[in-house]
Amino acid sequence: MKKIICFIIFLGFTNGLLAQKSKQVFVSTDIDNFWITYDKIIATKDSAQQIAFLKELYLDRGSEGLKGIIEVRNYSEKEFIDWITQNPKFWNSIRPNTLKVKSLYPDISTNIKKLKEAYPDLKPSIIYFTIGAFRAGGTIQGNKVLIGSELSLADKTTVIDELPGWRQTFYKTQHPIKELPLLCTHEYIHTQQKEMVENLLSMCLYEGVAEFISCKVTNTKSDAPAIEFGKANQKIVVDKFVTDLFIITNNYNWLWGENKNELKVRDLGYYIGYEICERYYNLSKDKAKAIKELIELDYTNEKEVERIVNSTKLLPKTLEELYNEYENQRPKVLSIIPFENGNQKVKAGVIQISINFSEEMDPNHRGFDYGPLGENFIYKFKQLVGWSNNNKTITIEVEIEPNKQYQALITNRFRNKNGIALKPYLIDFKTVE
């Protein structure tokens, strides 16, 4: 009988632990610490004392989440002090929302539970509510979800007229606190994904996976203006995306709120990724498998990325066809002067090398690097002589020693006037006495 009682007690204890483990964990101690710190900072004009309060009462007591968001967004102590001291109306208006953050936990937990049902392999992540310096409403670090409450807990009563114009746009176009449960689900999915590759398509897919699946499993419409705009203007958006797809400088035209594209709608890359994921999901007979494939997509596996993207037929041609067309558009190095590339008898000394391109280049973008043999085989750079021939030729002055092999890579940081990157070109020659 005692054994049975002990077993029942043990079973109850075990079930309690399992329930505790399955419950979503939130940490919001940084919000409480922030307001203690805030009150101290605004009560003094002594800048040294303000920094001391910030460090002692907020940064040094910070959770792993606060440490994470500071590291991810590279926040400085000066930024914190400037934002705190220069925007009193903003802080007074948002303070009540931040202090009731715990009342928002149930809706967020419900979303995460739905995500778990749709994706049983979901790994647990802690959600941290911090107050940062206005560069992240939501982000991640490893398995931590990091919420910047100064952005994500705002509502229509938040006073924003003290903030710089570039920052006001977010508050005017979004309803952050209402969108919080979906944001947390979106960021939670990011903690499950493999690392993206640094190219435009990978970045759009990475964000699109998180946005589409968070909306799908919670049956919630996306709050991103880009999704609605993209669906209403699909051909215009897709055509512009194809034009920019392989251009190195274009990522911030499409992602993370820079608003540099001529369509004047932020984060249209989210729409591209969302649309691809939605189409792939709808085409899939096994919906659970599709969700798993999208969340677990390996962005380094080019064949798998191409398979998913091409199957949706969102883009007018396959990725391979689009890439081949792009390659044919790229500028090339036609020749170098005063010797032919590969020359084995170049005279040593201080010489000028002119590099001739196939078309007009952008003189503001250029780049040289080591060749395969490494830094010991590159010439000594003396000066940039300049551009000529309608920016089709660049001339540099270098110093080369006798009886030595030299290599220099003309990199894809060179671009033509339309922003299309150069096909890299290796200069390789040897000197004589």
Secondary structure, 3 states (H helix, E strand, C coil): CHHHHHHHHHHHHHHHHHHHHHCCCEECHHHHHHHHHHHHHHCCCCHHHHHHHHHHHHHCCCCHHHHHHHHHHCCCHHHHHHHHHHCHHHHHHHHHHHHCHHHHHHHHHHHHHHHHHHCCCCCCCEEEEECCCCCCCEEEECCEEEEEHHHHCCCCCCCCCCCCHHHHHHHHHCCHHHHHHHHHHHHHHHCCCCCCCCCHHHHHHHHHHHHHHHHHHHCCCCCCHHHHHHHHCHHHHHHHHHHHCCCHHHHHHHCCCCCCCCCCCCCHHHHHHHHHHHHHHHHCCCHHHHHHHHHCCCCCCHHHHHHHHHHHCCCCCCHHHHHHHHHHHCCCEEEEECCCCCCCCEECEEEEEEEEECCCECCCCCCEECCCCCHHHCCEEEEEEEEECCCCEEEEEEEECCCCEEEEEECCCCEECCCCECCCEEEEEEEEC
